[in-house]
Amino acid sequence: MLRAWEITIKFSHTRPNGSSCFTALKQNGISYKYCGENIAVSYSTPAKVVNGWMNSSGHRKNILNPNLKYMGVGFYRANNGDYYWVQMFYC
């Protein structure tokens, strides 16, 4: 959820404070060897955002990567009505 909120400020894999998006994992006590992140904005449903990611080669690669064993999902609805989505993968 933290990353979904953060991308409302800076739509990037870099956090608003300038650090890597993956520092959010460590900040929440999660250690990892390998990780990936998918972000998106404006898709109105979970099915639509997943369809969008699956139709993007880089996002699809994260979703199907056999090295990424765990996933967290975040969602945030901004005051302007936009939907922000995050998938964070790690192992």
Sine and cosine of phi, psi and omega as CSV:
sin_phi,cos_phi,sin_psi,cos_psi,sin_omega,cos_omega
0.00,0.00,-0.59,0.81,0.01,-1.00
-0.85,0.53,-0.74,0.67,-0.02,-1.00
-0.91,0.40,-0.60,0.80,0.03,-1.00
-0.88,0.48,-0.66,0.75,0.05,-1.00
-0.92,0.39,-0.68,0.74,-0.03,-1.00
-0.87,0.49,-0.58,0.81,-0.03,-1.00
-0.96,0.28,-0.14,0.99,0.16,-0.99
-0.96,0.29,-0.42,0.91,0.01,-1.00
-1.00,0.04,-0.71,0.70,-0.02,-1.00
-0.61,-0.79,0.96,-0.27,-0.03,-1.00
-0.98,0.21,1.00,0.02,-0.13,-0.99
-0.28,-0.96,0.31,-0.95,0.13,-0.99
-0.99,0.14,-0.01,1.00,0.14,-0.99
-0.99,-0.16,0.74,-0.68,-0.02,-1.00
-0.94,0.33,0.35,-0.94,0.00,-1.00
-0.82,0.57,-0.46,0.89,0.02,-1.00
-0.99,0.11,0.03,1.00,0.04,-1.00
1.00,-0.07,-0.11,0.99,0.00,-1.00
-1.00,0.06,0.23,-0.97,0.03,-1.00
-0.90,0.44,0.54,-0.84,0.05,-1.00
-0.84,0.54,-0.48,0.88,-0.08,-1.00
-0.96,0.29,-0.22,0.98,0.09,-1.00
-0.91,0.40,-0.34,0.94,0.07,-1.00
-0.90,0.43,-0.52,0.85,0.07,-1.00
-0.91,0.43,-0.79,0.61,-0.01,-1.00
-0.88,0.47,-0.61,0.79,0.02,-1.00
-0.86,0.51,-0.46,0.89,0.00,-1.00
-0.98,-0.22,0.33,0.94,0.12,-0.99
0.98,0.21,0.33,0.95,-0.02,-1.00
-0.97,-0.25,0.86,-0.52,0.09,-1.00
-1.00,-0.10,0.47,-0.88,-0.06,-1.00
-0.47,-0.88,0.36,-0.93,0.10,-1.00
-0.97,-0.24,-0.56,0.83,-0.10,-1.00
-0.55,-0.83,0.60,-0.80,-0.03,-1.00
-0.44,-0.90,0.23,-0.97,0.04,-1.00
-0.44,-0.90,0.36,-0.93,0.00,-1.00
-0.65,-0.76,0.68,-0.73,0.16,-0.99
-0.90,-0.43,0.72,-0.70,0.08,-1.00
-0.78,-0.62,0.43,-0.90,0.02,-1.00
-0.36,-0.93,0.35,-0.94,0.06,-1.00
-0.65,-0.76,0.54,-0.84,0.16,-0.99
0.99,0.12,-0.11,0.99,0.10,-0.99
-0.94,0.34,0.72,-0.69,-0.15,-0.99
-1.00,0.05,-0.23,0.97,0.01,-1.00
-0.62,-0.79,0.35,-0.94,0.08,-1.00
-0.85,0.52,-0.65,0.76,-0.01,-1.00
-0.88,0.48,-0.64,0.77,-0.02,-1.00
-0.94,0.35,-0.64,0.77,0.00,-1.00
-0.94,0.35,-0.64,0.77,0.03,-1.00
-0.91,0.43,-0.64,0.77,0.07,-1.00
-0.87,0.49,-0.67,0.74,0.05,-1.00
-0.88,0.47,-0.71,0.70,0.03,-1.00
-0.90,0.45,-0.66,0.75,-0.02,-1.00
-0.93,0.37,-0.35,0.94,0.04,-1.00
-1.00,-0.09,0.19,0.98,0.07,-1.00
-0.88,-0.48,0.84,-0.54,-0.12,-0.99
-0.85,0.52,-0.67,0.74,-0.01,-1.00
-0.93,0.38,-0.68,0.73,0.02,-1.00
-0.93,0.38,-0.67,0.74,0.02,-1.00
-0.87,0.50,-0.64,0.77,0.01,-1.00
-0.86,0.51,-0.68,0.74,0.06,-1.00
-0.89,0.47,-0.72,0.69,-0.05,-1.00
-0.88,0.48,-0.64,0.77,-0.08,-1.00
-1.00,-0.09,-0.01,1.00,-0.06,-1.00
-0.91,0.41,0.89,-0.46,-0.03,-1.00
-0.93,0.36,-0.26,0.97,0.04,-1.00
-0.98,0.18,-0.26,0.97,-0.02,-1.00
-0.99,-0.15,0.97,-0.24,-0.16,-0.99
-1.00,-0.06,-0.38,0.93,-0.07,-1.00
-0.82,-0.58,0.46,-0.89,-0.02,-1.00
-0.61,-0.80,0.65,-0.76,0.18,-0.98
-0.89,-0.45,0.55,-0.84,-0.02,-1.00
-0.83,-0.56,0.70,-0.72,0.05,-1.00
-0.79,-0.61,0.51,-0.86,0.01,-1.00
-0.59,-0.81,0.64,-0.77,0.06,-1.00
-0.56,-0.83,0.74,-0.68,0.09,-1.00
-0.98,-0.22,0.89,-0.46,-0.04,-1.00
-0.97,0.24,0.27,-0.96,0.01,-1.00
-0.85,0.52,-0.48,0.88,0.01,-1.00
-0.99,0.13,0.01,1.00,0.04,-1.00
1.00,-0.08,-0.14,0.99,0.02,-1.00
-0.94,0.35,0.57,-0.82,0.05,-1.00
-0.98,-0.20,0.75,-0.67,0.02,-1.00
-0.89,-0.45,0.74,-0.67,-0.12,-0.99
-0.80,-0.60,0.59,-0.80,0.05,-1.00
-0.64,-0.77,0.67,-0.74,0.25,-0.97
-0.87,-0.49,0.78,-0.63,0.06,-1.00
-0.87,-0.49,0.85,-0.53,-0.03,-1.00
-0.93,-0.37,0.56,-0.83,0.05,-1.00
-0.32,-0.95,0.23,-0.97,0.15,-0.99
-0.51,-0.86,0.00,0.00,0.00,0.00
